[in-house]
Amino acid sequence: MPAKLLSRRYIFILIAALGILTAVIIVKSRPTMHHQAESRPATSVTTIEAQQYLVKPSITGFGEVEPDVLLEAKAEVSGKVIYLNPQLRKGNILPEGTVVIRIEDKDYQLALKQAEADLAVSKANLKEMQLSLKDTNINLKLAQEKLDIANKDLKRNEKLLKKGSISQTAMGAQQSVVLQLKQEVQSLAYKLETLPAQLDVQNAKVIISEASVETQKRNLDRTTITLPFNARITDLAIEENQYIAQGASLFSAQTINKILINAQFPLEQFRILARGFNHNEKLLKEAFKNGETEGLFEKLGLSAKVRLAGDSLALWEAKVERISSNLDPASRTLGVIVSVENPYQNIQPGIKPPLLQGMYTEVTLQGNPKSYFVIPRDALHEKQLFLVDENSQLKRIDIIAEAQGNMLLLEQGLSAGEKVITSDLFPAVAGMALQAVPDEKRKQQVTQWLEAH
């Protein structure tokens, strides 16, 4: 290898080694690097403190108002309408006992007189038979006594005939007397035997005549039609001077002292109320086993309130009457029938109207009070609550809660005093620094909700 080429190779190697040595010296001579965490300001959030309250859990359903009793009055007798109460008009309210319709009653008065006459004849015939029975008894006893005497005379004549003291003619005459008396006794005995059956027949005729009189009296009473209760008239089907047949529709009326509402509730809502019945299994079994639910719902602590749908001003206290025996096939909801007493009382024009048939209402069922944490519903984030922990950092917890309007009810999962975040937080990273500010507005909302429930 030529000396010139070898000299160049050594020079290149020397330059490369000097470059590497220089780089190492530069790296070693640099100051040590220290990691400095990025400083971020704490995020401000509004919070309320978790507290337990005694709350009556509730569920909400909807249903239409129906009258407790709807009367469809029909004519029980036929005839001409001779009186029609001028107040018997659709929408009017009339008191119990008001005479509303009179039907011409002349034919029924005549029928009653005839029935009474027939009854008088039947009773007279019965009395006559009773006297005949008494006389027959007496006559039979007399005839028997006569027969006994005649028999004695016959025996005496037989002895005298043997002695020749009387003639055969006298003996025959006495025998004839005995035969006649026997015939009389037999006839009276037969009559006495048949008279009780005849008396039974006559007694039956008297009963039939009495029933006929009662029927005619009832028919006469049916010509005057009165209201059986305080009623609101809902329909009128006749006019004055109109002839109506038996069974014809007259008018419709409904009670005003009580209304019913068949409110429909989603079946899954009943879970929160059913948990309040856990200590009443024996009461429930006995009630449904015996088919007697009167007073059951009050004993279970179940109560109800009624509002007009979409109107929060008017409120009525209600009573749970019964639960429907089956689910609604279309909506798959369960019906609960509640009642409101005296729905026409305490009416306030424009604020609290009377509960009328067909009104659409919102029904709230409330159970026994239990201890719950009450949290605003919008504090829930996909089944999680955001909390501010003791280090002022974000803590996320999973919870199971029941929604009650704009609030959540939690039986467990929180501790008293924990700070629940009520404001929106994005991003929500566990452990991020937070600055808690009391949410007085939400706290006031919780207080108002508790007062309303």
ABEGO torsion letter per residue (X at the ends): XBAAAAAAAAAAAAAAAAAAAAAAAAAAABBBBBBBBBBBBBBBBBBBBBBBBBBBBBBBBBBBBBBABBBBBBBABBEBBABBBAABBBGBBBBBGBBABBBBAAAAAAAAAAAAAAAAAAAAAAAAAAAAAAAAAAAAAAAAAAAAAAAAAAAAAAAAAAAGABBAAAAAAAAAAAAAAAAAAAAAAAAAAAAAAAAAAAAAAAAAAAAAAAAAAAAAAAABBBBABBBBBABBABBBGBBBBBGBBABBBBBAABBBBBBBBBAAAAAAAAAAAAAAAAAAAAAAAAGBABGAAAAAGBBBBBBBBGBAABBBBBBBABBBABBBAAAGBBBBBBBBBGAABGBBBGABBBBBBGBBBBBBBBBBBBBBBBBBAAABBGGBBBBBBAAGBBBBBBBBBBBBEABBBBABGBBBGBBBBABBBOBBBBGBBBBBBBBAAAAAAAAAAAAAX
